[in-house]
Amino acid sequence: MIRKEDVVSIGHFAKPHGIKGEVNLMLSVDVSFDEWDEPYVVCEIDGILVPFYLEEYRYKSNTTLLVKLEHIDSDGEARAFTNREAFCPPEVVLDYDDDRLTWSHFIGYKVFDCVHGLLGEITNIDESTINILLAINYNGNELLIPIADELILSVDHDGKRLKVRLPDGLLDL
């Protein structure tokens, strides 16, 4: 099973190209599929991350890739990908570093407060407002923590841990 924290966004699909199932992929980062034996992209379909292997691909420009996905053989099937976000494992992204991580990468990380210890695991990211919130399963309830530089003390990507310093009274809400 592919998890959101194991992939990074590389862009989104635009309109289909032609009638044989090709679709434009608008890239937001530099990628290289050349080193892969079986290159693929991942899309979220009905809440599940699904891999789609590339039969063929070619660059139209520095930021547009024309892809033919396996088992997508018509413009109608390709149209279903229009405006869908595309993801790949981080190793496909050239010059990848932690600064390119999206907040959804942190789903599944355990959150520790410097005073209260383990708070729980990040289950969701709420980006519906200007203030991004981490949703954590805290003692069976959803705890929302605002993402702010002054609250995050450290990040351990290998151990999937986030250390924070919560404002006084946040756990009492």
C-alpha positions as CSV (number, residue, x, y, z in Angstrom):
1,M,0.0,0.0,0.0
2,I,1.3,3.4,-0.9
3,R,1.1,6.0,1.9
4,K,1.1,9.8,1.3
5,E,4.2,10.2,3.5
6,D,6.1,8.0,1.0
7,V,5.5,10.2,-2.0
8,V,5.9,13.9,-3.0
9,S,3.8,16.0,-5.3
10,I,5.4,16.5,-8.7
11,G,2.6,18.5,-10.3
12,H,-0.9,17.9,-11.8
13,F,-2.4,16.4,-14.9
14,A,-3.9,18.8,-17.5
15,K,-6.0,18.0,-20.5
16,P,-5.6,14.9,-22.6
17,H,-3.5,15.0,-25.8
18,G,-5.0,13.3,-28.8
19,I,-7.3,10.3,-28.8
20,K,-5.0,7.4,-27.7
21,G,-4.9,8.1,-24.0
22,E,-2.0,10.5,-23.7
23,V,-2.3,13.2,-21.1
24,N,-0.3,16.4,-20.3
25,L,1.5,16.3,-16.9
26,M,2.3,19.9,-15.7
27,L,5.4,19.5,-13.5
28,S,6.1,21.7,-10.4
29,V,9.5,20.1,-9.8
30,D,12.3,18.6,-12.0
31,V,11.9,14.9,-12.3
32,S,13.8,12.1,-14.0
33,F,12.2,8.7,-14.8
34,D,15.3,7.7,-16.9
35,E,16.9,5.6,-14.1
36,W,13.7,3.6,-13.4
37,D,13.0,0.2,-15.0
38,E,9.3,0.7,-14.5
39,P,8.5,4.4,-14.0
40,Y,5.1,5.3,-12.5
41,V,3.1,8.2,-11.1
42,V,0.7,8.0,-8.2
43,C,-2.8,9.6,-8.1
44,E,-5.4,9.7,-5.4
45,I,-8.5,7.8,-6.6
46,D,-11.4,7.6,-4.2
47,G,-9.1,8.3,-1.2
48,I,-6.6,5.6,-2.2
49,L,-3.2,6.3,-3.7
50,V,-3.0,4.3,-6.9
51,P,0.2,3.8,-9.1
52,F,-0.1,4.2,-12.9
53,Y,2.9,2.9,-14.9
54,L,4.1,5.0,-17.8
55,E,4.1,3.2,-21.1
56,E,5.7,6.2,-22.7
57,Y,6.7,9.7,-21.9
58,R,8.3,12.7,-23.6
59,Y,9.0,16.3,-22.7
60,K,7.0,19.0,-24.5
61,S,8.8,21.7,-22.5
62,N,10.8,22.1,-19.3
63,T,7.6,22.0,-17.3
64,T,5.3,19.8,-19.4
65,L,5.6,16.0,-19.8
66,L,3.4,14.1,-22.2
67,V,2.6,10.7,-20.7
68,K,0.9,7.5,-21.9
69,L,-0.3,5.6,-18.8
70,E,-0.7,1.8,-19.0
71,H,-4.3,0.7,-19.6
72,I,-5.4,4.3,-20.4
73,D,-6.2,4.0,-24.1
74,S,-8.7,6.7,-25.0
75,D,-9.2,10.4,-24.6
76,G,-12.2,9.7,-22.4
77,E,-10.1,7.6,-20.0
78,A,-7.3,10.2,-20.0
79,R,-9.8,12.9,-19.3
80,A,-10.5,11.3,-15.9
81,F,-7.0,12.5,-14.9
82,T,-7.6,16.1,-15.7
83,N,-6.7,18.3,-12.7
84,R,-5.6,15.4,-10.5
85,E,-2.4,15.8,-8.5
86,A,0.5,13.5,-9.5
87,F,2.9,12.1,-6.9
88,C,6.1,10.1,-7.1
89,P,8.7,8.7,-4.7
90,P,11.2,11.4,-3.6
91,E,14.1,9.8,-5.5
92,V,12.5,10.7,-8.8
93,V,12.7,14.4,-8.0
94,L,16.0,15.9,-9.1
95,D,17.8,17.9,-6.3
96,Y,15.2,16.7,-3.8
97,D,15.6,18.0,-0.3
98,D,13.4,18.4,2.8
99,D,12.4,21.9,1.8
100,R,10.2,20.4,-1.0
101,L,8.1,18.3,1.4
102,T,4.5,19.0,1.5
103,W,2.6,18.9,4.8
104,S,0.8,15.7,3.7
105,H,4.2,14.0,3.9
106,F,3.9,14.2,7.7
107,I,0.8,12.0,7.9
108,G,1.7,9.0,10.1
109,Y,4.5,10.9,12.0
110,K,4.3,10.7,15.8
111,V,4.1,14.0,17.6
112,F,5.9,14.6,20.9
113,D,5.5,17.6,23.1
114,C,8.5,18.7,25.1
115,V,6.4,18.8,28.3
116,H,3.6,16.3,27.8
117,G,5.5,13.6,25.8
118,L,3.8,11.5,23.1
119,L,0.6,13.2,21.9
120,G,-0.3,10.8,19.1
121,E,0.0,10.3,15.4
122,I,-0.8,12.8,12.6
123,T,-3.9,11.5,10.9
124,N,-4.7,14.4,8.6
125,I,-3.6,17.9,7.5
126,D,-6.2,20.6,7.4
127,E,-5.3,23.2,4.8
128,S,-8.8,24.6,4.4
129,T,-7.8,27.9,5.9
130,I,-4.7,30.1,5.9
131,N,-3.6,28.5,9.2
132,I,-2.5,24.9,8.4
133,L,-3.4,22.5,11.2
134,L,-2.1,19.1,12.1
135,A,-4.9,16.7,13.1
136,I,-3.7,14.2,15.8
137,N,-5.5,11.3,17.4
138,Y,-5.0,12.4,21.0
139,N,-6.6,10.1,23.6
140,G,-9.3,9.1,21.2
141,N,-10.1,12.7,20.3
142,E,-8.9,14.9,17.4
143,L,-6.4,17.5,18.5
144,L,-5.7,20.3,16.0
145,I,-2.3,21.9,16.3
146,P,-1.4,25.0,14.2
147,I,1.7,24.7,12.2
148,A,4.1,27.5,13.1
149,D,7.9,27.6,13.1
150,E,7.9,28.7,16.8
151,L,6.0,25.5,17.8
152,I,8.1,23.0,15.9
153,L,11.3,22.2,17.7
154,S,12.7,19.3,15.6
155,V,11.8,16.8,12.8
156,D,13.2,13.3,12.5
157,H,12.3,12.0,9.1
158,D,14.0,8.6,9.6
159,G,12.1,8.0,12.8
160,K,9.0,9.8,11.6
161,R,8.8,12.0,14.7
162,L,7.9,15.6,15.2
163,K,8.8,17.4,18.4
164,V,6.7,20.4,19.3
165,R,6.2,22.9,22.2
166,L,2.5,23.5,22.5
167,P,1.2,26.8,23.8
168,D,-0.1,26.7,27.4
169,G,-3.7,25.5,27.6
170,L,-4.0,24.0,24.1
171,L,-4.5,20.5,25.4
172,D,-7.3,21.8,27.7
173,L,-9.5,22.9,24.7
